[in-house]
Amino acid sequence: MKLLFVGDVVGGIGRRTMAALLPGLRERYEPDFVVVNGENAAGGVGITEKTARELLELGADAITLGNHAYRHREVYDFLDREERVVRPANYPKGSPGRGHTTVERNGVRLGVVNLSGMVFMQAVRSPFSEVDALLAEIGGATDAVLIDIHAEATSEKVALGWHVDGRATACLGTHTHVPTADARVLPDGTAYVTDVGMTGPRGGVIGVKREQAIERFLTLTQVRFETSPDDPWLNAVLIEADGEGRATSIEQLLLPARL
């Protein structure tokens, strides 16, 4: 089994980057499933029904979100209706959407779980206890499980990776938009990386026009952020797993786009 996970798609430039490069990745690697973090797909922050549908039409089998899941109120009803889009499972139970889903192709079932960190972020339950409950619920009904841990603190992500080692096929960090150099398969068969990175403009500051980000740091005033148009890249990981859902390899894909 091959799983392709695309890191945070940022704005229209991120969507165009994915549109330009994903077909070639599909042809070269032939992944069984493609999962995309769409946390910042709409104008650089949050997601809308329109942008979610665009990602699905581009080939995403499932979309994970994060702390900006509810940025656009118009998406709330869509999150309740569209089972392929998941927001953090450790958000309030009554909030729009769901925290996990199962997608199937050719008789193979992939469980997709979205979690939020708690360090420097907001969630109502620990991702550790939440993932224990979810893996107990879906583990026996899926052939593989991919976890997107959308978190700020490196330590929290690393700890969660060790916590689920042997119980999930992959535990992949998102949110900070900068790919980390620690991709590996943990001893009991869970592919792990602290941050996959972002699919968007590397020429900005984690997606934002660099002059605006610099102004914010220099003045501490309110600055309207816009998505940078400069130097788009696709950041992703490719995971291979055996028939029992244990990862055998993880490869980082860091690719420039010529738009």
C-alpha positions as CSV (number, residue, x, y, z in Angstrom):
1,M,0.0,0.0,0.0
2,K,1.2,3.5,-0.8
3,L,-0.1,6.7,0.9
4,L,0.7,10.2,-0.4
5,F,0.1,13.0,2.1
6,V,0.4,16.6,0.9
7,G,1.3,19.2,3.4
8,D,-0.7,22.4,4.2
9,V,-2.1,23.8,0.9
10,V,-1.8,27.6,1.1
11,G,-4.2,29.7,-0.9
12,G,-4.8,29.7,-4.6
13,I,-1.0,29.4,-5.4
14,G,-1.0,26.2,-3.2
15,R,-4.0,24.8,-5.1
16,R,-2.4,25.6,-8.5
17,T,0.9,24.0,-7.3
18,M,-1.0,20.8,-6.3
19,A,-2.8,20.9,-9.7
20,A,0.5,21.2,-11.5
21,L,2.4,18.5,-9.7
22,L,0.0,15.9,-8.4
23,P,-0.7,14.2,-11.8
24,G,3.0,13.6,-12.2
25,L,3.3,12.2,-8.6
26,R,0.4,9.9,-9.3
27,E,2.0,8.6,-12.5
28,R,5.4,8.1,-10.9
29,Y,4.4,6.6,-7.5
30,E,0.9,5.2,-8.1
31,P,-0.4,5.9,-4.6
32,D,-3.4,4.0,-3.4
33,F,-4.7,7.0,-1.4
34,V,-4.0,10.8,-1.5
35,V,-4.6,12.8,1.7
36,V,-4.3,16.6,1.7
37,N,-4.2,19.1,4.5
38,G,-6.4,21.9,3.4
39,E,-6.2,24.0,6.5
40,N,-5.2,27.2,4.6
41,A,-6.6,26.5,1.2
42,A,-9.0,29.4,1.0
43,G,-7.1,32.6,0.6
44,G,-4.3,31.5,2.8
45,V,-6.5,30.8,5.9
46,G,-9.3,28.3,6.5
47,I,-11.3,26.3,3.9
48,T,-14.6,26.8,2.0
49,E,-16.8,24.4,0.3
50,K,-15.5,25.6,-3.1
51,T,-11.9,25.2,-2.2
52,A,-12.5,21.8,-0.6
53,R,-14.3,20.6,-3.7
54,E,-11.4,21.8,-5.8
55,L,-9.0,19.7,-3.8
56,L,-11.2,16.7,-4.0
57,E,-11.5,17.1,-7.8
58,L,-7.7,17.4,-8.0
59,G,-7.5,13.9,-6.6
60,A,-7.6,14.1,-2.8
61,D,-9.3,11.1,-1.3
62,A,-9.6,12.9,2.1
63,I,-8.8,16.4,3.4
64,T,-7.6,17.1,6.9
65,L,-7.9,20.5,8.6
66,G,-6.6,22.2,11.8
67,N,-7.0,25.4,13.9
68,H,-8.5,27.4,11.1
69,A,-11.2,24.8,10.3
70,Y,-14.0,27.2,11.4
71,R,-12.6,30.4,10.0
72,H,-15.3,30.6,7.3
73,R,-18.8,30.2,8.7
74,E,-20.1,29.2,5.3
75,V,-18.3,25.9,5.5
76,Y,-20.0,24.6,8.7
77,D,-22.8,22.8,6.9
78,F,-20.5,21.4,4.4
79,L,-18.3,19.9,7.1
80,D,-21.4,18.1,8.5
81,R,-22.3,16.8,5.0
82,E,-18.9,15.9,3.5
83,E,-17.5,12.8,5.1
84,R,-14.1,13.1,3.3
85,V,-13.2,16.3,5.1
86,V,-12.2,16.0,8.7
87,R,-11.5,18.6,11.4
88,P,-9.6,17.9,14.7
89,A,-11.3,15.1,16.5
90,N,-10.5,16.6,19.9
91,Y,-12.6,19.7,19.2
92,P,-16.0,19.9,21.0
93,K,-18.3,17.0,20.1
94,G,-21.1,19.2,19.0
95,S,-19.0,21.3,16.7
96,P,-19.5,21.1,12.9
97,G,-17.9,18.2,11.1
98,R,-16.2,15.0,12.2
99,G,-12.7,14.1,13.4
100,H,-12.1,10.9,11.5
101,T,-13.3,9.2,8.3
102,T,-12.7,6.0,6.4
103,V,-12.0,6.0,2.6
104,E,-12.0,2.8,0.5
105,R,-10.5,1.8,-2.8
106,N,-10.3,-1.7,-4.3
107,G,-11.4,-3.2,-1.1
108,V,-8.7,-1.5,1.0
109,R,-9.9,0.8,3.8
110,L,-7.8,3.8,5.1
111,G,-8.8,5.5,8.3
112,V,-7.9,9.2,8.4
113,V,-7.7,10.9,11.8
114,N,-7.2,14.6,12.4
115,L,-6.0,15.9,15.8
116,S,-5.0,19.3,17.2
117,G,-2.2,19.8,19.6
118,M,-2.9,21.6,22.9
119,V,0.4,23.4,23.5
120,F,0.0,27.0,22.3
121,M,-3.3,25.9,20.6
122,Q,-6.9,25.3,21.6
123,A,-8.6,21.9,21.9
124,V,-11.0,20.6,24.6
125,R,-9.4,17.1,25.0
126,S,-5.9,15.8,25.0
127,P,-4.8,14.4,21.6
128,F,-3.3,11.4,23.4
129,S,-6.5,10.2,25.1
130,E,-8.5,11.1,22.0
131,V,-6.3,9.0,19.7
132,D,-6.5,6.1,22.1
133,A,-10.3,6.1,21.9
134,L,-10.3,6.6,18.1
135,L,-7.8,3.8,17.4
136,A,-9.8,1.4,19.6
137,E,-12.9,2.4,17.6
138,I,-11.6,2.2,14.0
139,G,-8.5,0.1,14.2
140,G,-10.2,-3.2,13.6
141,A,-12.4,-1.8,10.8
142,T,-9.5,-0.4,8.6
143,D,-6.5,-1.8,6.9
144,A,-4.3,1.3,7.7
145,V,-4.6,4.5,9.7
146,L,-3.1,7.9,8.9
147,I,-3.0,10.5,11.6
148,D,-2.5,14.2,10.9
149,I,-1.4,15.9,14.2
150,H,-1.8,19.6,13.6
151,A,0.3,21.1,16.3
152,E,2.7,23.9,17.2
153,A,5.0,22.2,19.6
154,T,7.6,19.8,18.2
155,S,7.7,17.9,21.5
156,E,4.0,17.2,21.5
157,K,4.2,15.8,17.9
158,V,7.2,13.7,18.7
159,A,5.6,12.3,21.8
160,L,2.4,11.5,19.9
161,G,4.3,9.6,17.3
162,W,5.9,7.4,20.0
163,H,2.5,7.0,21.6
164,V,0.9,5.5,18.5
165,D,3.9,3.6,17.3
166,G,2.6,0.2,16.1
167,R,-1.0,1.2,16.3
168,A,-1.1,3.6,13.2
169,T,0.5,3.4,9.8
170,A,1.5,7.0,9.8
171,C,1.6,9.9,12.3
172,L,2.3,13.1,10.3
173,G,2.8,16.6,11.7
174,T,1.4,19.7,10.1
175,H,0.8,23.4,11.0
176,T,4.2,25.0,11.1
177,H,4.6,25.0,7.2
178,V,8.4,24.2,7.4
179,P,9.4,20.6,6.5
180,T,11.5,18.9,9.2
181,A,14.4,16.5,8.6
182,D,13.3,13.7,10.9
183,A,11.1,11.5,8.6
184,R,11.5,7.8,9.7
185,V,9.7,4.6,10.5
186,L,9.5,4.1,14.2
187,P,10.5,0.7,15.6
188,D,7.0,-0.8,15.7
189,G,6.0,0.3,12.2
190,T,4.6,3.8,12.3
191,A,5.9,6.3,9.7
192,Y,6.6,9.7,11.4
193,V,7.7,13.2,10.5
194,T,7.3,16.3,12.8
195,D,6.2,18.5,9.9
196,V,5.4,17.6,6.3
197,G,5.8,21.3,5.3
198,M,3.5,23.3,3.1
199,T,2.3,23.4,-0.5
200,G,2.6,27.0,-1.4
201,P,5.0,29.9,-1.7
202,R,8.4,29.3,-0.1
203,G,9.4,32.9,-1.1
204,G,7.1,34.3,1.7
205,V,7.0,33.8,5.4
206,I,5.2,30.5,6.0
207,G,2.9,31.5,3.1
208,V,2.5,35.2,3.8
209,K,4.1,38.0,1.7
210,R,7.4,38.5,3.4
211,E,7.2,42.3,3.6
212,Q,3.9,42.1,5.5
213,A,5.3,39.6,8.0
214,I,8.4,41.7,8.5
215,E,6.3,44.8,9.1
216,R,4.3,43.0,11.7
217,F,7.4,41.9,13.6
218,L,9.0,45.4,13.3
219,T,5.9,47.4,14.4
220,L,3.7,45.0,16.3
221,T,0.8,46.7,14.6
222,Q,-2.1,45.0,12.8
223,V,-1.0,44.1,9.3
224,R,-3.3,42.6,6.7
225,F,-1.7,39.4,5.5
226,E,-1.9,38.2,1.9
227,T,-0.6,35.0,0.4
228,S,2.8,35.4,-1.2
229,P,3.1,34.6,-5.0
230,D,6.8,33.7,-4.8
231,D,8.6,30.4,-5.3
232,P,5.8,27.8,-5.0
233,W,6.7,24.3,-3.8
234,L,4.9,21.1,-3.1
235,N,5.8,19.4,0.2
236,A,4.6,15.9,0.8
237,V,5.5,12.5,2.1
238,L,5.1,9.1,0.4
239,I,4.5,6.1,2.8
240,E,4.7,2.5,1.9
241,A,3.1,-0.1,4.1
242,D,2.8,-3.9,4.3
243,G,-0.5,-5.9,4.2
244,E,-0.9,-5.5,7.9
245,G,-0.8,-1.7,7.8
246,R,2.8,-1.4,9.2
247,A,4.9,1.3,7.4
248,T,8.0,0.1,5.7
249,S,9.3,3.4,4.4
250,I,8.6,7.1,4.3
251,E,10.1,9.5,1.7
252,Q,9.9,13.3,1.7
253,L,8.9,14.9,-1.6
254,L,10.0,18.5,-1.8
255,L,9.3,19.8,-5.3
256,P,9.4,23.3,-6.9
257,A,6.6,24.2,-9.3
258,R,6.9,26.1,-12.5
259,L,3.5,27.9,-12.7
